[in-house]
Amino acid sequence: MKKCVGIDVNSMKPLDNLGHPISIIRDAEELAADAFGASHAFLMIGGTTSSVQTMILSTCKAGDKIILPRNVHKSAINALVLCGAIPIYIEMSVDPKIGIALGLENDRVAQAIKDHLDAKAILINNPTYYGICSDLKGLTEMAHEAGMMVLVDEAHGAHLHFTDKLPISAMDAGADMAAVSMHKSGGSLTQSSLLLIGEQMNPEYVRQIINLTQSTSASYLLMASLDISRRNLALRGKESFEKVIELSEYARREINAIGGYYAYSKELIDGVSVCDFDVTKLSVYTQGIGLTGIEVYDLLRDEYDIQIEFGDIGNILAYISIGDRIQDIERLVGALADIKRLYSRDGKDLIAGEYIQPELVLSPQEAFYAERKSLILDESVGQVCGEFVMCYPPGIPILAPGERITREIVDYIQFAKERGCSLQGTEDSEVNHINVIKRKEN
């Protein structure tokens, strides 16, 4: 800690300034752009949340339309609250067994583009939290033909550019902007991120958008960690991530051999709703042993001292990193086998599915700033939601401002609470009440 405090400096002439870089920070950004195949890169110290919000604020203004999947991170919908853009949500297919939303289907995107030729941009997840990839290159070409910008939330794809054994990266696919969480798979400190842009974007304008919300007291610890991790990836990324692939595939085989669990992978690819799969994502369906993902997550942490990325209603995700070893994988596999032996049950009380696509009634901005009232959650069915409700992680809203509350959604929220999911977004920290839009009296 003393060493960190000793190098935690603020902006001064020799150290440049993130808000207007002209020397060493500019050099670091140019090196990052070169490493990731981008026209320009920005060091971001507000996490990939600020990168995603910058992408949307750079391309959309109040009343503009943006095409996107509903299973986006809350930062994307927060950006819609800030700028007043109108979401055009694409209906997502859901895997009938594991219950997760799949990728964007080209036909559905093509129809959305046809129906909304005035849309300014399309936002794509690459990959999703679970490792699902859409036809990124095909969708990018489709959007560009219609004159739309392509924004990619690549929070979980910092590694994709560095080996051809993984799905295509945003910049390699020709996207206009990509938000990259270097702290997730790239090795930098938590809260550090990169924003990458293509040659069609004006970097000076994007910098102005960044400076609307980013701190004027940028952390040099975070920026230095981005620069160091960029160097490591540029020099050893291919070797490092191909090792991660090997570890992940080994773990997948061993977990599936236990029985009951389903560690899924490229067999999900159908060329329609799943066009590729990031095999470094060790996503495991757990309901086959009668336990929710969050229950397995809690058992791993509390009983076996193993911290994985997250657990939800039906799945867990273990993030295999460049720092993991075969011994770490074997500990995880052994613990999962033990959990099955000691804690499995019939699972008759479980609910199927992770993803419910709500009906959009009002724009996120209109709903967020509307007059609201608080209702008991169980009495809110049929109302229009005025705030967010989500499990975190992964931070994908179950409900967002402007969406219709249904019985199915309320049951899902209550089940998630009972099983120990960390719910947030509501004013009521216990999520017993929810804010809804006040109806205007005639």
C-alpha positions as CSV (number, residue, x, y, z in Angstrom):
1,M,0.0,0.0,0.0
2,K,2.9,2.4,0.8
3,K,4.3,1.9,-2.7
4,C,0.9,2.6,-4.3
5,V,0.5,5.8,-2.2
6,G,4.0,6.9,-3.2
7,I,3.3,6.7,-6.9
8,D,-0.3,8.0,-6.8
9,V,0.4,11.4,-8.3
10,N,-1.8,13.9,-10.1
11,S,-1.4,15.7,-13.4
12,M,1.6,17.8,-13.9
13,K,3.5,18.9,-17.0
14,P,6.0,16.1,-17.1
15,L,3.2,13.5,-16.6
16,D,0.8,14.9,-19.2
17,N,-3.0,15.2,-18.7
18,L,-5.6,12.7,-19.7
19,G,-8.1,15.3,-20.6
20,H,-5.7,16.8,-23.2
21,P,-2.8,14.5,-23.8
22,I,0.2,15.9,-25.7
23,S,3.1,13.7,-24.6
24,I,3.5,10.4,-22.6
25,I,-0.3,9.7,-22.4
26,R,-0.7,10.4,-26.1
27,D,2.2,8.0,-26.7
28,A,0.6,5.3,-24.6
29,E,-2.7,5.7,-26.5
30,E,-0.9,5.4,-29.8
31,L,0.8,2.2,-28.7
32,A,-2.6,0.8,-27.5
33,A,-4.2,1.7,-30.8
34,D,-1.4,-0.1,-32.7
35,A,-1.6,-3.2,-30.4
36,F,-5.4,-3.6,-30.9
37,G,-5.5,-2.6,-34.6
38,A,-7.5,0.6,-34.0
39,S,-7.2,4.0,-35.6
40,H,-7.1,5.6,-32.1
41,A,-7.3,4.4,-28.5
42,F,-8.3,6.3,-25.3
43,L,-7.1,5.3,-21.8
44,M,-10.3,5.2,-19.7
45,I,-10.2,5.4,-15.9
46,G,-14.0,5.2,-15.4
47,G,-14.2,1.5,-16.3
48,T,-15.8,0.1,-19.4
49,T,-19.0,1.8,-18.2
50,S,-17.6,5.1,-19.3
51,S,-16.3,3.6,-22.5
52,V,-19.8,2.3,-23.4
53,Q,-21.5,5.5,-22.5
54,T,-19.0,7.5,-24.6
55,M,-19.7,5.3,-27.6
56,I,-23.5,6.0,-27.4
57,L,-23.1,9.7,-26.5
58,S,-20.7,10.1,-29.4
59,T,-23.2,8.8,-32.0
60,C,-26.6,9.6,-30.6
61,K,-28.5,12.7,-29.5
62,A,-31.9,13.2,-28.0
63,G,-34.6,11.5,-30.1
64,D,-32.1,9.5,-32.2
65,K,-32.7,5.8,-32.6
66,I,-30.1,3.1,-31.7
67,I,-30.6,-0.6,-32.5
68,L,-29.4,-3.0,-29.8
69,P,-30.0,-6.3,-28.0
70,R,-32.0,-6.0,-24.8
71,N,-29.3,-8.1,-22.9
72,V,-26.9,-5.1,-22.8
73,H,-25.0,-4.0,-19.7
74,K,-26.8,-1.3,-17.6
75,S,-24.2,1.2,-18.7
76,A,-25.7,1.2,-22.2
77,I,-29.2,1.9,-20.9
78,N,-27.8,4.5,-18.5
79,A,-26.4,6.2,-21.6
80,L,-29.8,6.3,-23.1
81,V,-31.1,8.0,-20.0
82,L,-28.3,10.6,-20.3
83,C,-28.7,11.4,-24.0
84,G,-32.3,10.7,-24.6
85,A,-31.8,8.3,-27.5
86,I,-34.6,5.8,-28.3
87,P,-33.7,2.1,-28.1
88,I,-34.9,-0.3,-30.8
89,Y,-34.5,-3.6,-29.1
90,I,-33.9,-6.7,-31.1
91,E,-35.9,-9.8,-30.0
92,M,-33.4,-12.4,-28.7
93,S,-33.6,-16.2,-29.0
94,V,-33.1,-18.1,-25.8
95,D,-31.4,-21.5,-25.5
96,P,-34.2,-23.8,-24.3
97,K,-31.9,-25.8,-21.9
98,I,-29.5,-23.3,-20.3
99,G,-31.9,-20.4,-20.5
100,I,-29.5,-17.7,-21.7
101,A,-30.1,-15.1,-24.4
102,L,-28.1,-15.9,-27.5
103,G,-26.6,-13.6,-30.2
104,L,-28.1,-11.2,-32.6
105,E,-29.6,-12.9,-35.6
106,N,-28.8,-11.3,-39.0
107,D,-32.4,-11.5,-40.3
108,R,-33.8,-9.8,-37.3
109,V,-31.2,-7.0,-37.4
110,A,-31.8,-6.6,-41.2
111,Q,-35.5,-6.2,-40.5
112,A,-34.8,-3.6,-37.7
113,I,-32.6,-1.7,-40.1
114,K,-35.3,-1.8,-42.7
115,D,-38.0,-0.6,-40.3
116,H,-35.7,2.1,-38.8
117,L,-33.5,3.5,-41.6
118,D,-33.1,6.6,-39.5
119,A,-31.3,4.8,-36.7
120,K,-27.9,6.3,-36.1
121,A,-26.1,3.2,-34.7
122,I,-26.2,-0.4,-33.7
123,L,-24.7,-1.8,-30.5
124,I,-23.4,-5.4,-30.4
125,N,-22.1,-7.5,-27.5
126,N,-18.9,-9.3,-28.5
127,P,-18.9,-11.7,-26.7
128,T,-21.8,-11.9,-24.2
129,Y,-21.0,-12.6,-20.6
130,Y,-21.5,-16.3,-21.3
131,G,-19.2,-16.4,-24.4
132,I,-21.9,-16.1,-27.2
133,C,-20.8,-14.3,-30.3
134,S,-23.0,-13.0,-33.2
135,D,-21.9,-12.6,-36.8
136,L,-20.0,-9.5,-36.0
137,K,-18.4,-9.0,-39.4
138,G,-21.6,-9.6,-41.3
139,L,-23.6,-7.3,-39.0
140,T,-21.0,-4.6,-39.3
141,E,-21.1,-4.7,-43.1
142,M,-25.0,-4.6,-42.9
143,A,-25.0,-1.6,-40.7
144,H,-22.4,0.3,-42.7
145,E,-24.4,-0.3,-45.9
146,A,-27.3,1.4,-44.2
147,G,-25.1,4.3,-43.1
148,M,-25.2,3.3,-39.4
149,M,-22.2,3.3,-37.0
150,V,-21.2,0.0,-35.3
151,L,-20.5,0.2,-31.6
152,V,-19.2,-3.0,-29.8
153,D,-19.4,-3.7,-26.1
154,E,-16.2,-5.8,-25.9
155,A,-16.0,-5.7,-22.2
156,H,-15.4,-9.4,-22.2
157,G,-13.2,-9.6,-25.3
158,A,-9.9,-7.8,-24.6
159,H,-8.2,-11.0,-25.6
160,L,-9.9,-11.7,-28.9
161,H,-7.5,-9.7,-31.1
162,F,-4.4,-11.6,-30.1
163,T,-5.0,-15.1,-31.5
164,D,-6.9,-16.4,-34.5
165,K,-8.2,-19.3,-32.3
166,L,-10.8,-17.0,-30.9
167,P,-13.8,-15.1,-32.3
168,I,-13.1,-12.0,-34.4
169,S,-12.5,-8.8,-32.5
170,A,-14.4,-5.5,-33.0
171,M,-11.6,-3.7,-34.7
172,D,-10.7,-6.6,-37.0
173,A,-14.4,-6.8,-38.0
174,G,-14.4,-3.1,-39.0
175,A,-16.5,-1.7,-36.2
176,D,-16.4,2.0,-35.6
177,M,-16.0,2.0,-31.8
178,A,-15.2,-0.7,-29.2
179,A,-15.3,-0.6,-25.4
180,V,-12.6,-3.0,-24.0
181,S,-12.3,-4.1,-20.4
182,M,-8.6,-4.5,-20.0
183,H,-9.0,-5.3,-16.3
184,K,-11.1,-8.4,-17.1
185,S,-8.9,-10.4,-19.4
186,G,-6.1,-8.1,-20.2
187,G,-4.4,-7.9,-16.8
188,S,-4.8,-4.2,-15.9
189,L,-6.1,-2.8,-12.6
190,T,-9.8,-2.9,-11.9
191,Q,-11.7,0.2,-13.3
192,S,-9.2,0.6,-16.2
193,S,-10.5,0.3,-19.8
194,L,-9.7,1.1,-23.4
195,L,-12.0,2.8,-25.9
196,L,-11.0,2.0,-29.4
197,I,-12.2,3.8,-32.5
198,G,-11.9,3.2,-36.3
199,E,-10.9,5.7,-38.9
200,Q,-14.5,7.0,-39.5
201,M,-14.6,8.5,-36.0
202,N,-13.3,12.0,-35.2
203,P,-10.9,11.4,-32.2
204,E,-11.1,15.0,-31.1
205,Y,-14.9,15.0,-30.9
206,V,-14.8,11.6,-29.0
207,R,-12.3,13.2,-26.5
208,Q,-14.8,16.0,-25.9
209,I,-17.5,13.4,-25.1
210,I,-15.2,11.6,-22.8
211,N,-14.4,14.8,-20.9
212,L,-18.0,15.4,-20.2
213,T,-18.1,12.6,-17.7
214,Q,-14.6,11.4,-17.0
215,S,-12.7,12.5,-13.9
216,T,-10.3,15.5,-14.3
217,S,-8.1,13.8,-11.7
218,A,-7.1,10.7,-13.6
219,S,-5.4,7.9,-11.7
220,Y,-1.9,7.3,-12.9
221,L,-1.9,3.9,-11.3
222,L,-4.8,2.9,-13.6
223,M,-3.2,4.5,-16.7
224,A,0.2,2.9,-15.9
225,S,-1.5,-0.5,-15.5
226,L,-3.2,-0.1,-18.9
227,D,0.2,0.7,-20.5
228,I,1.9,-2.3,-18.8
229,S,-0.8,-4.7,-19.7
230,R,-0.9,-3.4,-23.3
231,R,2.8,-4.1,-23.6
232,N,2.4,-7.6,-22.1
233,L,-0.4,-8.4,-24.6
234,A,1.5,-7.0,-27.6
235,L,4.6,-9.1,-26.7
236,R,3.0,-12.3,-25.3
237,G,-0.7,-12.1,-25.9
238,K,-0.9,-14.9,-28.4
239,E,1.1,-17.3,-26.2
240,S,-0.8,-16.3,-23.1
241,F,-4.3,-16.7,-24.5
242,E,-3.6,-19.9,-26.3
243,K,-2.6,-21.3,-22.9
244,V,-5.8,-20.0,-21.4
245,I,-7.7,-21.8,-24.2
246,E,-6.0,-25.1,-23.4
247,L,-6.8,-24.7,-19.6
248,S,-10.4,-23.8,-20.4
249,E,-11.0,-26.7,-22.7
250,Y,-9.4,-29.1,-20.2
251,A,-11.7,-27.7,-17.4
252,R,-14.7,-28.1,-19.7
253,R,-13.9,-31.8,-20.4
254,E,-13.3,-32.6,-16.7
255,I,-16.5,-30.8,-15.5
256,N,-18.7,-32.5,-18.1
257,A,-17.2,-35.8,-17.0
258,I,-18.5,-35.3,-13.5
259,G,-22.1,-35.6,-14.7
260,G,-25.0,-33.3,-14.0
261,Y,-23.1,-30.1,-15.0
262,Y,-23.0,-28.8,-18.5
263,A,-20.0,-26.8,-19.5
264,Y,-21.0,-25.6,-22.9
265,S,-18.9,-24.5,-25.8
266,K,-18.8,-24.4,-29.6
267,E,-21.5,-27.1,-29.9
268,L,-24.0,-24.2,-29.4
269,I,-23.0,-22.7,-32.8
270,D,-25.8,-22.9,-35.2
271,G,-24.9,-20.1,-37.7
272,V,-28.0,-18.1,-36.8
273,S,-28.2,-17.1,-33.2
274,V,-24.8,-18.4,-32.2
275,C,-22.1,-17.7,-34.8
276,D,-19.0,-18.3,-32.7
277,F,-18.1,-19.0,-29.1
278,D,-15.4,-17.7,-26.8
279,V,-14.0,-20.9,-25.4
280,T,-12.0,-19.0,-22.7
281,K,-15.4,-18.4,-21.0
282,L,-16.0,-21.4,-18.7
283,S,-19.7,-21.1,-18.5
284,V,-21.4,-24.0,-16.7
285,Y,-25.1,-24.9,-16.4
286,T,-25.8,-26.1,-12.8
287,Q,-29.5,-26.9,-12.6
288,G,-28.7,-30.5,-13.7
289,I,-27.6,-31.1,-10.1
290,G,-30.6,-29.3,-8.7
291,L,-28.8,-26.2,-7.7
292,T,-28.9,-22.6,-9.0
293,G,-25.7,-21.0,-10.3
294,I,-25.7,-18.6,-7.4
295,E,-25.9,-21.5,-4.9
296,V,-22.9,-23.2,-6.5
297,Y,-21.1,-19.8,-6.6
298,D,-21.7,-19.3,-2.8
299,L,-20.6,-22.9,-2.0
300,L,-17.4,-22.5,-4.0
301,R,-16.5,-19.3,-2.1
302,D,-17.7,-20.2,1.4
303,E,-16.7,-23.9,1.5
304,Y,-13.8,-24.3,-0.9
305,D,-12.2,-20.8,-0.9
306,I,-12.6,-20.5,-4.7
307,Q,-13.8,-17.2,-6.1
308,I,-15.3,-17.4,-9.5
309,E,-16.8,-14.6,-11.6
310,F,-20.5,-15.0,-10.9
311,G,-23.5,-17.3,-10.5
312,D,-27.1,-16.7,-11.5
313,I,-30.3,-18.7,-11.7
314,G,-29.0,-21.5,-13.9
315,N,-25.3,-20.9,-14.6
316,I,-21.9,-20.1,-13.2
317,L,-19.0,-18.4,-15.0
318,A,-15.4,-19.1,-14.1
319,Y,-13.1,-16.5,-15.7
320,I,-9.9,-18.4,-16.7
321,S,-7.1,-15.8,-16.8
322,I,-3.5,-15.6,-18.0
323,G,-2.5,-16.0,-14.3
324,D,-4.2,-19.4,-13.8
325,R,-2.4,-22.7,-13.6
326,I,-3.5,-26.3,-14.1
327,Q,-3.6,-26.7,-10.3
328,D,-6.2,-24.0,-10.1
329,I,-8.4,-25.8,-12.6
330,E,-8.0,-29.1,-10.8
331,R,-9.1,-27.4,-7.5
332,L,-12.2,-26.1,-9.2
333,V,-13.1,-29.4,-10.8
334,G,-12.6,-31.2,-7.5
335,A,-14.8,-28.8,-5.7
336,L,-17.6,-29.0,-8.3
337,A,-17.5,-32.8,-8.0
338,D,-17.6,-32.5,-4.2
339,I,-20.6,-30.1,-4.4
340,K,-22.5,-32.5,-6.6
341,R,-21.8,-35.4,-4.1
342,L,-22.7,-33.4,-1.0
343,Y,-25.3,-30.8,-2.0
344,S,-27.2,-32.0,-5.1
345,R,-31.0,-32.3,-4.9
346,D,-33.9,-33.0,-7.3
347,G,-34.3,-29.3,-8.3
348,K,-38.1,-29.5,-8.7
349,D,-38.4,-26.0,-7.2
350,L,-36.1,-24.3,-9.7
351,I,-37.3,-22.0,-12.4
352,A,-36.0,-22.3,-15.9
353,G,-34.4,-19.5,-17.9
354,E,-32.2,-16.5,-17.3
355,Y,-33.6,-14.1,-19.8
356,I,-37.0,-12.4,-20.1
357,Q,-37.4,-9.7,-22.7
358,P,-39.7,-6.9,-21.3
359,E,-42.1,-4.7,-23.2
360,L,-40.8,-1.2,-23.8
361,V,-43.5,1.4,-23.0
362,L,-41.6,4.6,-22.5
363,S,-38.0,5.7,-23.4
364,P,-35.5,5.2,-20.6
365,Q,-35.0,8.9,-20.2
366,E,-38.7,9.8,-20.2
367,A,-39.4,7.1,-17.6
368,F,-36.4,7.8,-15.4
369,Y,-37.3,11.5,-15.0
370,A,-41.1,10.9,-14.8
371,E,-43.0,11.3,-11.6
372,R,-42.9,8.0,-9.7
373,K,-44.4,6.2,-6.8
374,S,-43.3,3.3,-4.7
375,L,-45.3,0.0,-4.7
376,I,-44.8,-3.3,-3.0
377,L,-43.1,-5.5,-5.6
378,D,-45.8,-8.1,-5.7
379,E,-48.4,-5.3,-6.3
380,S,-46.5,-3.8,-9.3
381,V,-47.6,-6.1,-12.0
382,G,-48.9,-4.2,-15.0
383,Q,-47.2,-1.0,-14.0
384,V,-44.4,0.8,-15.9
385,C,-41.0,0.5,-14.2
386,G,-39.3,3.8,-13.2
387,E,-35.9,2.4,-12.1
388,F,-33.5,-0.5,-12.7
389,V,-33.6,-4.0,-11.2
390,M,-30.7,-6.3,-11.9
391,C,-28.6,-9.1,-10.5
392,Y,-25.0,-7.9,-10.2
393,P,-22.9,-9.4,-11.6
394,P,-23.5,-9.4,-14.6
395,G,-25.3,-6.1,-14.5
396,I,-27.8,-6.8,-17.3
397,P,-31.1,-5.3,-16.1
398,I,-34.1,-7.5,-15.4
399,L,-36.1,-4.4,-15.7
400,A,-35.1,-0.9,-16.9
401,P,-37.0,2.4,-16.7
402,G,-39.9,2.5,-19.2
403,E,-40.5,-1.3,-19.2
404,R,-43.7,-3.1,-18.3
405,I,-43.7,-5.2,-15.1
406,T,-45.2,-8.6,-15.6
407,R,-46.0,-11.5,-13.3
408,E,-43.2,-13.6,-14.8
409,I,-40.7,-10.8,-14.1
410,V,-41.8,-10.4,-10.5
411,D,-41.6,-14.1,-9.9
412,Y,-38.1,-14.1,-11.4
413,I,-37.0,-11.3,-9.1
414,Q,-38.4,-12.9,-6.0
415,F,-36.8,-16.3,-6.9
416,A,-33.5,-14.6,-7.5
417,K,-33.8,-12.9,-4.0
418,E,-34.6,-16.2,-2.3
419,R,-31.6,-17.9,-3.8
420,G,-29.1,-15.3,-2.8
421,C,-28.6,-13.2,-6.0
422,S,-27.2,-9.7,-5.3
423,L,-30.0,-7.5,-6.5
424,Q,-29.5,-3.8,-7.1
425,G,-30.7,-0.7,-8.9
426,T,-33.8,0.1,-6.8
427,E,-34.1,2.8,-4.2
428,D,-35.2,0.1,-1.8
429,S,-32.0,-1.8,-1.1
430,E,-34.0,-4.9,-0.1
431,V,-36.0,-4.8,-3.4
432,N,-39.3,-5.3,-1.5
433,H,-40.6,-2.1,-3.2
434,I,-40.2,-0.8,-6.7
435,N,-40.7,2.7,-8.2
436,V,-43.3,2.8,-11.0
437,I,-44.5,5.6,-13.2
438,K,-47.4,7.6,-11.8
439,R,-50.4,7.4,-14.2
440,K,-51.8,10.7,-15.3
441,E,-55.4,11.3,-14.1
442,N,-57.9,12.3,-16.7
